[in-house]
Amino acid sequence: MNEFTGIVSGFSVCCMLQLLIGIPVAAGLLLFLVPEKYLNAKGIAALLVNLAVFCLALRLFFSSGLMSAGDGNAISGCIRISAGAVASDASRYIIFGIDNLSRLIVAAAGFFAFIISLYSLVYNKINKVRNFNSWFLITVGCSFGALLSDNLLLFLTFWGILGITLYMLIPGRNEESSAAAKKTLILIGASDSIMIIGIALLWWLTGSLSMNSISVPTDNTPGALAFLTLLAGSFTKAGAFPFHTWVPDYTKDAPASSSSLLPASLDKLLGIYLLARLTRDMFILSQWLTFLLLLTGVITITGAVMMALIQHNYKKLLGYHAVSQVGYMILGFGLGSPIGIAAGLFHMINHAIYKSGLFLAAGSIEKQTGKEDIDDLGGLSGAMPVTFAATLVFSMSISGVPPFNGFASKWMIYQGIIDFGNGPGFVNQLWIVWLGLAVLGSALTLASFIKLTGGIFLSRRKQEFSGIREVPALMWIPMAVLALLCITFGVLATNLIVPKLFTPVSGDFVFTGFWDSTFVSILVLISILLGIVIYLVSGLKRFRREDSFIGGERIQDQAAYPTPEYYKTISEMDFPAWMYDKAGKKWFDIYDLSRRFVLWLSRQFSLAHDGVLSGYALWVFAGLIILLLVMI
């Protein structure tokens, strides 16, 4: 368990926390009063608020200390915010805590809120969501509230509000988008209800609601059940199997600004934050629960990436990859070692960087072309060079290609799995399974993004896109910043990023073997330069490009073979064909399975209403017997 260290004045920290949560929430509520016709003014106001809270988050992150143990307002390293005389009893539950983990994720959340708000200034004029800026700011403020809450009931309050804002940030333009919004709300709401059971169990087991003071073993039924109920909330928010199905549907129908804010960044940060709290602080995992985490991780990786391979809608493809990458984070925390925890956190931040960038790029493509299907696109690399370059960086990052950041965090996870194999348990002996499936998932991710970048940017450009141009600067600057971060976090991973950002959270560890991210980056750069030299010297650039001659007819556009069709072979293999068939029938969709079960159960109860008096009397008699048995 992390110790709360360092000293700053209670007043300054208390004010900082109140401002972080209160400013965006208050600004969001005030913006409801501003008519939608002043969309630009609302967007600029939201941007300035997000800039202010990002600066506050950075100040909190770089502060050397938190609360002193001797301060009258500090309780077990946490801060109690007074609620006044009228609600003095309620003030017992308004307790916030700060440690290295919460400071890290608060800073990351503040950054993504600002960068996406900048992008939204232009994008929201095209793809409008009513009161978007208000819901955006409330989401940011409540995210800070959840990340800084020490009391579980206070945490759940902020967590529940975020489910509502998630619902409100997807417009109900048609039946499909309305169904996606409803599915999201029901799944998130159901998981929140399950979390209440876990919190009640923790209160029963420990008599405490403080995250900082709970440490429950899971080798007994109540402890294991409490862990699993809270884990359901973490998995639903992060989008892990089997609670993942809302993510692809949401990203397909939601605006890119909403998708990049929630499933790609804030929701992922919050879900993995809770997973970190559960596995590091609040519970002592048994071997079987460790096995469950690792198994869920590899199923999430491989299952979601297999679904992504056959997608034609690029926004839904990105949604499945937002699910798949969660599996790597679960693997890291399932390992439980310092390198595993650091790798899980590193991959969480990396994923938020490149997946937010990918959704912003998707929004740019949608804005300029009006298309969402890869089959309908092609040849946009010359027309949208910045978007193409950024997408290429994001694609290589998520695929684990060195020297980008995705490779660095995945490599750490692979090292953590190999080290994990030295343990004596049966879960440790399966290390080759965890490693093999993790590497397979990375390879399939690369194949999927070859399809995306090739189909959208590198194939033959259609005549209708001849007038396409790059998006405005306010849209491509956020993508460029995120792409540069992908490179920076990859190149400086071992020498700066991991030691400064993640080791303070996970604890010290030693990398297995020889690996230096900067040295690897230099080698990659040398190989690229050598390739350019060989290309220039050999004269390969002197070539002529002409369309095929077919009797004088020009049928190349009609004869073009869409890039996604190359992946059709995968769906015709035995096991993938079975899996895709069952997925099409919603066998892996917990929402649809639950809906069908409820409908079936209601039909069974409706059979009891047969209109026969003797039948009703029998049901009443049976109910009385059951009631007496329960009372006895």
TABELQUI-V968532 format. One record per residue. N is the residue number from 0. OMEGA is omega in degrees with one decimal (NA if undefined). Layout:
n=N omega=OMEGA
n=N omega=OMEGA
//
This chain:
n=0 omega=-177.9
n=1 omega=174.5
n=2 omega=175.9
n=3 omega=-171.6
n=4 omega=176.1
n=5 omega=-176.0
n=6 omega=164.0
n=7 omega=-177.1
n=8 omega=179.5
n=9 omega=-178.0
n=10 omega=-175.7
n=11 omega=179.1
n=12 omega=178.8
n=13 omega=178.7
n=14 omega=-178.8
n=15 omega=179.7
n=16 omega=179.7
n=17 omega=179.0
n=18 omega=-180.0
n=19 omega=-178.6
n=20 omega=-171.5
n=21 omega=-176.0
n=22 omega=-178.5
n=23 omega=179.5
n=24 omega=179.5
n=25 omega=179.0
n=26 omega=178.0
n=27 omega=178.8
n=28 omega=179.1
n=29 omega=-179.1
n=30 omega=173.4
n=31 omega=-177.6
n=32 omega=-178.6
n=33 omega=-179.7
n=34 omega=-177.7
n=35 omega=179.7
n=36 omega=175.7
n=37 omega=-174.7
n=38 omega=179.9
n=39 omega=179.9
n=40 omega=179.1
n=41 omega=179.0
n=42 omega=178.8
n=43 omega=178.1
n=44 omega=178.5
n=45 omega=178.8
n=46 omega=-179.8
n=47 omega=177.7
n=48 omega=179.6
n=49 omega=175.6
n=50 omega=-179.5
n=51 omega=-178.3
n=52 omega=174.5
n=53 omega=176.7
n=54 omega=176.5
n=55 omega=179.0
n=56 omega=177.1
n=57 omega=178.2
n=58 omega=177.7
n=59 omega=-178.4
n=60 omega=-176.2
n=61 omega=176.8
n=62 omega=-174.5
n=63 omega=-175.8
n=64 omega=-177.6
n=65 omega=179.4
n=66 omega=175.5
n=67 omega=-178.5
n=68 omega=-177.3
n=69 omega=-178.4
n=70 omega=-177.0
n=71 omega=-179.3
n=72 omega=-177.6
n=73 omega=178.0
n=74 omega=-178.7
n=75 omega=178.4
n=76 omega=-178.8
n=77 omega=-175.0
n=78 omega=177.6
n=79 omega=177.8
n=80 omega=-176.8
n=81 omega=179.1
n=82 omega=178.6
n=83 omega=-175.6
n=84 omega=-176.1
n=85 omega=-176.4
n=86 omega=-177.0
n=87 omega=178.4
n=88 omega=-179.9
n=89 omega=-177.1
n=90 omega=177.5
n=91 omega=-176.7
n=92 omega=-178.7
n=93 omega=-176.1
n=94 omega=-179.8
n=95 omega=178.3
n=96 omega=-179.5
n=97 omega=169.5
n=98 omega=-176.3
n=99 omega=180.0
n=100 omega=-177.6
n=101 omega=178.4
n=102 omega=-179.8
n=103 omega=-173.9
n=104 omega=174.4
n=105 omega=178.6
n=106 omega=179.4
n=107 omega=179.7
n=108 omega=178.3
n=109 omega=179.1
n=110 omega=-177.0
n=111 omega=176.8
n=112 omega=-179.0
n=113 omega=-174.6
n=114 omega=179.1
n=115 omega=176.1
n=116 omega=176.7
n=117 omega=178.5
n=118 omega=-173.6
n=119 omega=179.8
n=120 omega=180.0
n=121 omega=-173.2
n=122 omega=-175.4
n=123 omega=174.6
n=124 omega=-178.3
n=125 omega=-176.4
n=126 omega=-169.3
n=127 omega=168.6
n=128 omega=-176.8
n=129 omega=179.8
n=130 omega=-178.3
n=131 omega=-175.5
n=132 omega=177.3
n=133 omega=-179.8
n=134 omega=177.9
n=135 omega=-177.2
n=136 omega=177.2
n=137 omega=176.4
n=138 omega=-179.2
n=139 omega=-178.7
n=140 omega=179.7
n=141 omega=174.4
n=142 omega=175.5
n=143 omega=179.3
n=144 omega=179.2
n=145 omega=-177.5
n=146 omega=-175.7
n=147 omega=-178.6
n=148 omega=172.2
n=149 omega=178.5
n=150 omega=-174.5
n=151 omega=178.7
n=152 omega=176.1
n=153 omega=176.4
n=154 omega=-178.1
n=155 omega=177.5
n=156 omega=177.5
n=157 omega=-179.7
n=158 omega=-179.5
n=159 omega=177.7
n=160 omega=-179.8
n=161 omega=175.0
n=162 omega=178.5
n=163 omega=-179.1
n=164 omega=175.6
n=165 omega=178.7
n=166 omega=-174.9
n=167 omega=-177.5
n=168 omega=172.2
n=169 omega=-176.9
n=170 omega=176.3
n=171 omega=-176.8
n=172 omega=-177.9
n=173 omega=-176.8
n=174 omega=-177.7
n=175 omega=179.9
n=176 omega=176.6
n=177 omega=178.4
n=178 omega=178.6
n=179 omega=178.6
n=180 omega=179.9
n=181 omega=178.6
n=182 omega=179.0
n=183 omega=-178.3
n=184 omega=-177.9
n=185 omega=-179.7
n=186 omega=178.9
n=187 omega=179.5
n=188 omega=178.8
n=189 omega=179.4
n=190 omega=176.2
n=191 omega=178.1
n=192 omega=178.2
n=193 omega=179.1
n=194 omega=178.1
n=195 omega=177.5
n=196 omega=179.5
n=197 omega=178.9
n=198 omega=177.8
n=199 omega=178.0
n=200 omega=178.6
n=201 omega=177.0
n=202 omega=179.5
n=203 omega=-177.2
n=204 omega=-170.5
n=205 omega=-174.5
n=206 omega=-177.4
n=207 omega=173.9
n=208 omega=-178.7
n=209 omega=177.2
n=210 omega=-174.6
n=211 omega=-174.0
n=212 omega=-177.1
n=213 omega=172.7
n=214 omega=-169.9
n=215 omega=173.7
n=216 omega=-177.4
n=217 omega=177.0
n=218 omega=175.0
n=219 omega=-173.8
n=220 omega=-179.7
n=221 omega=179.8
n=222 omega=179.5
n=223 omega=-179.9
n=224 omega=177.1
n=225 omega=178.9
n=226 omega=-175.9
n=227 omega=179.5
n=228 omega=176.6
n=229 omega=177.0
n=230 omega=177.5
n=231 omega=176.9
n=232 omega=178.2
n=233 omega=-177.7
n=234 omega=-180.0
n=235 omega=-179.7
n=236 omega=-178.6
n=237 omega=-179.4
n=238 omega=179.3
n=239 omega=177.6
n=240 omega=2.7
n=241 omega=-176.3
n=242 omega=-168.0
n=243 omega=-162.8
n=244 omega=177.4
n=245 omega=-172.6
n=246 omega=-179.9
n=247 omega=179.0
n=248 omega=179.8
n=249 omega=-176.3
n=250 omega=178.7
n=251 omega=-172.7
n=252 omega=-178.4
n=253 omega=172.5
n=254 omega=-178.2
n=255 omega=179.5
n=256 omega=177.8
n=257 omega=-178.8
n=258 omega=-179.2
n=259 omega=179.8
n=260 omega=-169.8
n=261 omega=-177.3
n=262 omega=-176.2
n=263 omega=-173.6
n=264 omega=-170.1
n=265 omega=178.9
n=266 omega=178.4
n=267 omega=178.3
n=268 omega=-178.4
n=269 omega=-179.1
n=270 omega=-179.9
n=271 omega=173.5
n=272 omega=178.9
n=273 omega=177.2
n=274 omega=178.3
n=275 omega=178.2
n=276 omega=-176.5
n=277 omega=-172.6
n=278 omega=-177.1
n=279 omega=-167.2
n=280 omega=-165.2
n=281 omega=-176.5
n=282 omega=171.5
n=283 omega=-169.2
n=284 omega=171.5
n=285 omega=-178.5
n=286 omega=-179.7
n=287 omega=177.1
n=288 omega=172.6
n=289 omega=176.4
n=290 omega=179.7
n=291 omega=179.6
n=292 omega=-177.9
n=293 omega=178.5
n=294 omega=177.5
n=295 omega=179.4
n=296 omega=-176.5
n=297 omega=175.9
n=298 omega=178.3
n=299 omega=-180.0
n=300 omega=-171.3
n=301 omega=-178.1
n=302 omega=-177.8
n=303 omega=-178.7
n=304 omega=174.7
n=305 omega=177.1
n=306 omega=179.8
n=307 omega=-175.8
n=308 omega=-173.7
n=309 omega=-178.3
n=310 omega=174.1
n=311 omega=176.5
n=312 omega=-172.1
n=313 omega=177.6
n=314 omega=176.9
n=315 omega=174.6
n=316 omega=178.6
n=317 omega=177.4
n=318 omega=178.1
n=319 omega=177.2
n=320 omega=173.3
n=321 omega=174.6
n=322 omega=-173.8
n=323 omega=-175.6
n=324 omega=176.3
n=325 omega=-179.6
n=326 omega=178.3
n=327 omega=178.3
n=328 omega=178.9
n=329 omega=176.6
n=330 omega=-178.7
n=331 omega=-178.8
n=332 omega=176.1
n=333 omega=178.1
n=334 omega=175.6
n=335 omega=-179.4
n=336 omega=178.0
n=337 omega=180.0
n=338 omega=178.0
n=339 omega=179.5
n=340 omega=178.3
n=341 omega=179.7
n=342 omega=178.4
n=343 omega=177.6
n=344 omega=179.5
n=345 omega=-179.6
n=346 omega=175.8
n=347 omega=179.4
n=348 omega=179.2
n=349 omega=-179.7
n=350 omega=179.0
n=351 omega=-179.8
n=352 omega=-173.5
n=353 omega=178.7
n=354 omega=172.5
n=355 omega=177.9
n=356 omega=179.8
n=357 omega=178.5
n=358 omega=175.5
n=359 omega=176.5
n=360 omega=177.6
n=361 omega=177.0
n=362 omega=178.0
n=363 omega=178.7
n=364 omega=179.9
n=365 omega=-179.1
n=366 omega=-174.9
n=367 omega=-174.9
n=368 omega=-175.3
n=369 omega=-176.8
n=370 omega=177.0
n=371 omega=-176.9
n=372 omega=179.9
n=373 omega=-179.6
n=374 omega=-175.8
n=375 omega=-174.4
n=376 omega=177.3
n=377 omega=171.7
n=378 omega=-176.7
n=379 omega=-175.7
n=380 omega=179.8
n=381 omega=-178.0
n=382 omega=-177.5
n=383 omega=-172.1
n=384 omega=-179.0
n=385 omega=178.1
n=386 omega=178.8
n=387 omega=-178.8
n=388 omega=179.1
n=389 omega=179.5
n=390 omega=178.5
n=391 omega=177.5
n=392 omega=179.4
n=393 omega=-178.4
n=394 omega=178.4
n=395 omega=178.4
n=396 omega=-178.2
n=397 omega=-179.8
n=398 omega=178.1
n=399 omega=179.0
n=400 omega=177.4
n=401 omega=7.7
n=402 omega=-173.9
n=403 omega=-170.6
n=404 omega=179.3
n=405 omega=177.1
n=406 omega=-176.3
n=407 omega=-177.8
n=408 omega=177.4
n=409 omega=178.6
n=410 omega=176.7
n=411 omega=177.4
n=412 omega=178.2
n=413 omega=178.2
n=414 omega=177.8
n=415 omega=178.6
n=416 omega=179.5
n=417 omega=176.5
n=418 omega=179.9
n=419 omega=179.8
n=420 omega=178.8
n=421 omega=-179.1
n=422 omega=-173.6
n=423 omega=-172.7
n=424 omega=179.2
n=425 omega=177.1
n=426 omega=178.9
n=427 omega=-177.6
n=428 omega=178.2
n=429 omega=-174.3
n=430 omega=-178.8
n=431 omega=176.9
n=432 omega=180.0
n=433 omega=-179.1
n=434 omega=-177.5
n=435 omega=-178.9
n=436 omega=177.0
n=437 omega=178.5
n=438 omega=177.2
n=439 omega=179.0
n=440 omega=179.0
n=441 omega=178.5
n=442 omega=179.6
n=443 omega=175.1
n=444 omega=177.4
n=445 omega=179.0
n=446 omega=-179.1
n=447 omega=-177.7
n=448 omega=168.0
n=449 omega=176.6
n=450 omega=-176.0
n=451 omega=-177.9
n=452 omega=179.2
n=453 omega=-177.1
n=454 omega=-176.5
n=455 omega=-169.7
n=456 omega=-167.1
n=457 omega=179.4
n=458 omega=-177.1
n=459 omega=179.5
n=460 omega=177.8
n=461 omega=-176.0
n=462 omega=-177.6
n=463 omega=-179.0
n=464 omega=-176.7
n=465 omega=-179.2
n=466 omega=-177.5
n=467 omega=177.3
n=468 omega=179.2
n=469 omega=179.2
n=470 omega=178.9
n=471 omega=-174.7
n=472 omega=-179.1
n=473 omega=176.7
n=474 omega=-177.5
n=475 omega=177.2
n=476 omega=176.5
n=477 omega=177.8
n=478 omega=179.8
n=479 omega=178.8
n=480 omega=-179.8
n=481 omega=177.8
n=482 omega=177.0
n=483 omega=176.9
n=484 omega=176.2
n=485 omega=179.8
n=486 omega=-177.4
n=487 omega=-179.3
n=488 omega=177.4
n=489 omega=-176.8
n=490 omega=-174.6
n=491 omega=-172.9
n=492 omega=-172.4
n=493 omega=-174.2
n=494 omega=-174.5
n=495 omega=-169.8
n=496 omega=-178.0
n=497 omega=-179.7
n=498 omega=-174.5
n=499 omega=-173.4
n=500 omega=-167.6
n=501 omega=177.5
n=502 omega=176.1
n=503 omega=178.3
n=504 omega=-172.4
n=505 omega=-170.4
n=506 omega=-176.2
n=507 omega=175.3
n=508 omega=-179.8
n=509 omega=177.0
n=510 omega=177.0
n=511 omega=176.6
n=512 omega=-179.0
n=513 omega=175.7
n=514 omega=177.2
n=515 omega=-173.4
n=516 omega=179.8
n=517 omega=178.4
n=518 omega=176.9
n=519 omega=179.5
n=520 omega=177.8
n=521 omega=178.2
n=522 omega=178.4
n=523 omega=179.4
n=524 omega=178.5
n=525 omega=-179.3
n=526 omega=178.2
n=527 omega=179.4
n=528 omega=177.1
n=529 omega=178.0
n=530 omega=178.4
n=531 omega=179.3
n=532 omega=179.7
n=533 omega=179.5
n=534 omega=-177.7
n=535 omega=-176.5
n=536 omega=-173.6
n=537 omega=180.0
n=538 omega=-179.4
n=539 omega=-178.0
n=540 omega=-179.3
n=541 omega=177.7
n=542 omega=-179.8
n=543 omega=179.7
n=544 omega=178.9
n=545 omega=173.2
n=546 omega=178.8
n=547 omega=179.3
n=548 omega=-179.6
n=549 omega=176.2
n=550 omega=179.6
n=551 omega=-179.3
n=552 omega=177.7
n=553 omega=-176.6
n=554 omega=-176.3
n=555 omega=-178.7
n=556 omega=-179.5
n=557 omega=-177.0
n=558 omega=-178.2
n=559 omega=-178.9
n=560 omega=-176.3
n=561 omega=-177.6
n=562 omega=-178.7
n=563 omega=-178.2
n=564 omega=177.8
n=565 omega=-177.2
n=566 omega=-178.8
n=567 omega=179.9
n=568 omega=-178.9
n=569 omega=-177.4
n=570 omega=180.0
n=571 omega=175.1
n=572 omega=-169.8
n=573 omega=-176.4
n=574 omega=176.8
n=575 omega=179.5
n=576 omega=177.6
n=577 omega=-177.9
n=578 omega=-179.8
n=579 omega=178.0
n=580 omega=-179.8
n=581 omega=177.2
n=582 omega=176.7
n=583 omega=177.5
n=584 omega=176.0
n=585 omega=178.5
n=586 omega=-176.4
n=587 omega=-178.8
n=588 omega=-176.4
n=589 omega=177.3
n=590 omega=-178.4
n=591 omega=177.5
n=592 omega=179.4
n=593 omega=179.2
n=594 omega=179.4
n=595 omega=178.7
n=596 omega=179.8
n=597 omega=178.6
n=598 omega=178.1
n=599 omega=-179.3
n=600 omega=178.9
n=601 omega=177.0
n=602 omega=178.7
n=603 omega=178.3
n=604 omega=180.0
n=605 omega=178.0
n=606 omega=179.5
n=607 omega=-179.7
n=608 omega=-176.0
n=609 omega=178.3
n=610 omega=-179.3
n=611 omega=-175.3
n=612 omega=-179.3
n=613 omega=177.3
n=614 omega=177.9
n=615 omega=178.2
n=616 omega=178.7
n=617 omega=179.2
n=618 omega=178.1
n=619 omega=179.8
n=620 omega=179.4
n=621 omega=178.6
n=622 omega=178.0
n=623 omega=178.6
n=624 omega=179.1
n=625 omega=-179.9
n=626 omega=178.7
n=627 omega=178.5
n=628 omega=179.1
n=629 omega=-179.0
n=630 omega=178.3
n=631 omega=NA
//
